[in-house]
Amino acid sequence: MSDNILLSEQRGDVLILTFNHEKEQNPFSDALQQALIAALQAAESDETVNAVVLYGGDGRSFSVGGDFKEVIELGQPAIIAKALNQVVDLYIAILLFSKPLIAALDKYVIGMGFQVAILADYRIGTERTKYIMPELKNGVACTLGSVMTEYLFGRFVMQEICYEGTPLPVEYALQHKLLNESATQEHLLEKAVTKAAQYGQFPHKAFRGTKRVNNSRFIEVLEGCRQATIDVHTEVFLHNEHKKHMNNILGR
């Protein structure tokens, strides 16, 4: 595993955080989760940073979700609870970031990657961006995904996304605001940085204060389902409903 699992580059007052997992699919390993939390907390207090872009890297997926190897090894309630608490903590850390947060999304945006993306303030994709929430048909609970998508997009959209578990066409993503706009692969990062710079120039107290108040409601929703999420995932993992599917993926 690379020590530089999260790369940072500052362009003017915009900080680009690039996921740099050794696998180009950028699974959300524990190390990547912790690095992202630390980077956002540092950017929050850095007066030279007015906005942040999350990026999967040139030619790489934004993120295919949780690290399959880590997931399949979960076998004890305490370990499962720790893992799920860390996921909720990551989402809350993203929502606590008061500065503009733009997601630049290429290729696969799956599971945890999907959920991180929809926590951003603005999302730009490409013609090959594929949002997928496949947990349920793969034997993994989708408690956080369903709660988050229902909160943001409504119950019927949540059911389409989470119960079907199929790749969402770019047109669907644009229609339902999973994507705010699309760009060519070559101009994806440039567009994201431009949008971040635009939002970053808004009066800071007004923008950041508004975002804090608005996101506080979302944080309450996540906290409200934290323990239930742990309970459901514990039951699923201990009964090995997910294991055959995960083993098949790891064996490919």
RODO-2510 file (C-alpha; in nm, 4 decimals, decimal comma):
residues 252
     n   res          X          Y          Z
     1     m     0,0000     0,0000     0,0000
     2     s     0,1347     0,3414    -0,0948
     3     d     0,2180     0,5780     0,1881
     4     n     0,0726     0,8518    -0,0334
     5     i    -0,2781     0,7126    -0,0418
     6     l    -0,4203     1,0647    -0,0676
     7     l    -0,2374     1,3211    -0,2799
     8     s    -0,2820     1,6959    -0,2357
     9     e    -0,2158     1,9797    -0,4753
    10     q    -0,3117     2,3434    -0,4296
    11     r    -0,4044     2,5601    -0,7270
    12     g    -0,4596     2,9126    -0,6054
    13     d    -0,7083     2,8845    -0,3219
    14     v    -0,8398     2,5437    -0,4360
    15     l    -0,7033     2,2243    -0,2787
    16     i    -0,7234     1,9090    -0,4926
    17     l    -0,7369     1,5853    -0,2937
    18     t    -0,6690     1,2881    -0,5203
    19     f    -0,7425     0,9328    -0,4088
    20     n    -0,4269     0,7294    -0,4695
    21     h    -0,5024     0,3734    -0,3627
    22     e    -0,2617     0,1187    -0,5127
    23     k    -0,5613    -0,0171    -0,7056
    24     e    -0,6863     0,2188    -0,9755
    25     q    -1,0460     0,1499    -0,8660
    26     n    -0,9729     0,3424    -0,5425
    27     p    -1,1526     0,1207    -0,2888
    28     f    -1,2186     0,3059     0,0360
    29     s    -0,9740     0,1286     0,2649
    30     d    -0,9405     0,2280     0,6275
    31     a    -0,6209     0,4165     0,5413
    32     l    -0,7925     0,6208     0,2699
    33     q    -1,0842     0,7023     0,4990
    34     q    -0,8555     0,8268     0,7764
    35     a    -0,6375     1,0244     0,5337
    36     l    -0,9420     1,1993     0,3879
    37     i    -1,0778     1,2938     0,7303
    38     a    -0,7399     1,4371     0,8335
    39     a    -0,7023     1,6299     0,5067
    40     l    -1,0467     1,7891     0,5325
    41     q    -0,9918     1,8866     0,8932
    42     a    -0,6594     2,0477     0,7995
    43     a    -0,8176     2,2288     0,5028
    44     e    -1,0967     2,3605     0,7261
    45     s    -0,8470     2,5573     0,9344
    46     d    -0,6125     2,6525     0,6472
    47     e    -0,6834     3,0137     0,5526
    48     t    -0,5152     2,9683     0,2138
    49     v    -0,7773     2,7081     0,1140
    50     n    -1,1196     2,8368     0,0114
    51     a    -1,2508     2,5185    -0,1546
    52     v    -1,1645     2,1514    -0,2078
    53     v    -1,1968     1,9141    -0,5038
    54     l    -1,2205     1,5369    -0,4509
    55     y    -1,0780     1,3438    -0,7468
    56     g    -1,0061     0,9819    -0,8293
    57     g    -0,7044     1,0548    -1,0461
    58     d    -0,6415     1,0705    -1,4196
    59     g    -0,7992     0,7704    -1,5905
    60     r    -0,8972     0,6131    -1,2564
    61     s    -1,2338     0,5472    -1,0955
    62     f    -1,3512     0,7883    -0,8290
    63     s    -1,4104     0,4902    -0,5977
    64     v    -1,5653     0,1447    -0,6210
    65     g    -1,6657     0,1505    -0,2531
    66     g    -1,5442    -0,0283     0,0578
    67     d    -1,2254    -0,2329     0,0406
    68     f    -1,3496    -0,5878    -0,0371
    69     k    -1,0564    -0,7549     0,1379
    70     e    -1,1239    -0,5609     0,4563
    71     v    -1,4978    -0,6300     0,4361
    72     i    -1,4650    -1,0042     0,3899
    73     e    -1,2355    -1,0334     0,6911
    74     l    -1,4941    -0,8815     0,9249
    75     g    -1,5880    -1,1652     1,1534
    76     q    -1,6388    -1,0327     1,5041
    77     p    -1,9103    -0,7940     1,6254
    78     a    -1,6575    -0,5506     1,7735
    79     i    -1,4612    -0,5342     1,4468
    80     i    -1,7781    -0,4884     1,2437
    81     a    -1,8986    -0,2122     1,4759
    82     k    -1,5639    -0,0337     1,4514
    83     a    -1,5700    -0,0486     1,0720
    84     l    -1,9253     0,0864     1,0474
    85     n    -1,8557     0,3594     1,3013
    86     q    -1,5592     0,4678     1,0904
    87     v    -1,7783     0,4924     0,7811
    88     v    -2,0335     0,7088     0,9615
    89     d    -1,7524     0,9195     1,1069
    90     l    -1,6152     0,9744     0,7551
    91     y    -1,9507     1,0920     0,6230
    92     i    -1,9986     1,3243     0,9179
    93     a    -1,6471     1,4656     0,8742
    94     i    -1,7336     1,5456     0,5137
    95     l    -2,0567     1,7167     0,6198
    96     l    -1,8717     1,9151     0,8872
    97     f    -1,6387     2,0601     0,6228
    98     s    -1,7880     2,4071     0,5794
    99     k    -1,5997     2,5190     0,2683
   100     p    -1,7151     2,4342    -0,0854
   101     l    -1,6536     2,0692    -0,1761
   102     i    -1,6630     1,9626    -0,5415
   103     a    -1,6475     1,6007    -0,6610
   104     a    -1,4837     1,5185    -0,9959
   105     l    -1,6239     1,1784    -1,0936
   106     d    -1,4874     0,9535    -1,3657
   107     k    -1,5573     0,5861    -1,4326
   108     y    -1,6994     0,3938    -1,1342
   109     v    -1,8747     0,5598    -0,8391
   110     i    -1,9961     0,2642    -0,6332
   111     g    -2,1217     0,2026    -0,2780
   112     m    -1,9148     0,4144    -0,0399
   113     g    -1,7789     0,6032    -0,3410
   114     f    -2,1389     0,6823    -0,4396
   115     q    -2,2175     0,7966    -0,0868
   116     v    -1,9087     1,0166    -0,0558
   117     a    -1,9860     1,1753    -0,3926
   118     i    -2,3413     1,2754    -0,2989
   119     l    -2,2111     1,4468     0,0158
   120     a    -2,0252     1,6989    -0,2008
   121     d    -2,1761     2,0389    -0,2816
   122     y    -2,1417     1,9931    -0,6583
   123     r    -2,0674     1,6910    -0,8762
   124     i    -1,9149     1,6841    -1,2238
   125     g    -1,8928     1,3599    -1,4207
   126     t    -1,7954     1,2363    -1,7645
   127     e    -1,9703     1,0346    -2,0335
   128     r    -1,8326     0,7186    -1,8710
   129     t    -1,9311     0,7955    -1,5095
   130     k    -2,1219     0,4997    -1,3644
   131     y    -2,3045     0,5420    -1,0355
   132     i    -2,3999     0,2053    -0,8819
   133     m    -2,5390     0,1088    -0,5393
   134     p    -2,5177    -0,2735    -0,5669
   135     e    -2,5124    -0,3733    -0,2003
   136     l    -2,8490    -0,5461    -0,1651
   137     k    -2,8178    -0,7837    -0,4572
   138     n    -2,4660    -0,8666    -0,3398
   139     g    -2,5759    -0,9695     0,0075
   140     v    -2,4600    -0,6532     0,1856
   141     a    -2,6967    -0,4278     0,3811
   142     c    -2,7595    -0,0859     0,2279
   143     t    -2,8798     0,1019     0,5343
   144     l    -2,6620     0,4111     0,4960
   145     g    -2,7033     0,4219     0,1189
   146     s    -3,0818     0,3997     0,1396
   147     v    -3,1113     0,6573     0,4188
   148     m    -2,8802     0,9009     0,2401
   149     t    -3,0411     0,8699    -0,1021
   150     e    -3,3919     0,8989     0,0413
   151     y    -3,2918     1,2080     0,2404
   152     l    -3,1422     1,3761    -0,0651
   153     f    -3,3534     1,2506    -0,3563
   154     g    -3,6777     1,1101    -0,2161
   155     r    -3,8132     0,7652    -0,1407
   156     f    -3,8998     0,6545    -0,4945
   157     v    -3,5609     0,7517    -0,6356
   158     m    -3,3980     0,5687    -0,3425
   159     q    -3,5920     0,2548    -0,4294
   160     e    -3,4809     0,2705    -0,7932
   161     i    -3,1186     0,3195    -0,6944
   162     c    -3,0867     0,0808    -0,3996
   163     y    -3,3319    -0,1967    -0,4840
   164     e    -3,2388    -0,2258    -0,8512
   165     g    -2,8640    -0,1941    -0,7882
   166     t    -2,7870    -0,1399    -1,1556
   167     p    -2,5558     0,1141    -1,3234
   168     l    -2,7269     0,4501    -1,3641
   169     p    -2,7007     0,6152    -1,7067
   170     v    -2,5390     0,9592    -1,7130
   171     e    -2,8724     1,1025    -1,8285
   172     y    -3,0433     0,9631    -1,5172
   173     a    -2,7665     1,0967    -1,2947
   174     l    -2,8029     1,4438    -1,4468
   175     q    -3,1829     1,4374    -1,4246
   176     h    -3,1795     1,3490    -1,0544
   177     k    -2,8820     1,5740    -0,9685
   178     l    -2,6482     1,2909    -0,8824
   179     l    -2,4425     1,4862    -1,1343
   180     n    -2,4766     1,8616    -1,1735
   181     e    -2,2971     1,8647    -1,5069
   182     s    -2,0860     1,6538    -1,7387
   183     a    -1,7436     1,7219    -1,8897
   184     t    -1,5029     1,5459    -2,1213
   185     q    -1,2484     1,3240    -1,9495
   186     e    -0,9727     1,5670    -2,0485
   187     h    -1,1472     1,8666    -1,8929
   188     l    -1,3025     1,7042    -1,5857
   189     l    -1,0514     1,8238    -1,3291
   190     e    -1,0223     2,1668    -1,4881
   191     k    -1,3982     2,2155    -1,4687
   192     a    -1,4071     2,0972    -1,1089
   193     v    -1,1309     2,3390    -1,0074
   194     t    -1,3097     2,6248    -1,1866
   195     k    -1,6353     2,5488    -1,0049
   196     a    -1,4535     2,5193    -0,6720
   197     a    -1,2846     2,8554    -0,7293
   198     q    -1,6223     3,0115    -0,8127
   199     y    -1,7857     2,8822    -0,4962
   200     g    -1,4751     2,9673    -0,2963
   201     q    -1,5136     3,3347    -0,3841
   202     f    -1,8596     3,3593    -0,2291
   203     p    -1,8662     3,5598     0,0960
   204     h    -1,7211     3,3101     0,3396
   205     k    -1,9344     3,3634     0,6467
   206     a    -2,2595     3,3466     0,4527
   207     f    -2,1683     3,0342     0,2528
   208     r    -2,0031     2,8419     0,5327
   209     g    -2,2662     2,9349     0,7892
   210     t    -2,5452     2,8285     0,5554
   211     k    -2,3705     2,4993     0,4837
   212     r    -2,3165     2,4280     0,8538
   213     v    -2,6837     2,4825     0,9374
   214     n    -2,8068     2,2815     0,6399
   215     n    -2,5666     1,9923     0,6944
   216     s    -2,6456     1,9734     1,0655
   217     r    -2,9825     1,8192     0,9760
   218     f    -2,8134     1,5582     0,7577
   219     i    -2,5704     1,4757     1,0382
   220     e    -2,8653     1,4144     1,2709
   221     v    -3,0071     1,1677     1,0175
   222     l    -2,6784     0,9762     1,0003
   223     e    -2,6366     0,9719     1,3765
   224     g    -2,9936     0,8522     1,4079
   225     c    -2,9244     0,5382     1,2044
   226     r    -2,5695     0,4694     1,3282
   227     q    -2,6526     0,1934     1,5779
   228     a    -2,9202     0,0360     1,3588
   229     t    -2,6686     0,0246     1,0732
   230     i    -2,4163    -0,1523     1,2961
   231     d    -2,6811    -0,4007     1,4116
   232     v    -2,7965    -0,4891     1,0590
   233     h    -2,4450    -0,5227     0,9174
   234     t    -2,3404    -0,7375     1,2123
   235     e    -2,6275    -0,9763     1,1474
   236     v    -2,5472    -0,9903     0,7749
   237     f    -2,1733    -1,0449     0,8161
   238     l    -2,2094    -1,3043     1,0914
   239     h    -2,4484    -1,5044     0,8729
   240     n    -2,2083    -1,4816     0,5759
   241     e    -2,4709    -1,3701     0,3257
   242     h    -2,2102    -1,1527     0,1577
   243     k    -1,9184    -1,3930     0,1624
   244     k    -1,9741    -1,5927    -0,1555
   245     h    -2,0098    -1,2785    -0,3621
   246     m    -1,7031    -1,1143    -0,2071
   247     n    -1,4935    -1,4258    -0,2578
   248     n    -1,5949    -1,4357    -0,6232
   249     i    -1,4872    -1,0737    -0,6686
   250     l    -1,1556    -1,1225    -0,4909
   251     g    -1,0849    -1,4272    -0,7044
   252     r    -1,1227    -1,2453    -1,0334
***
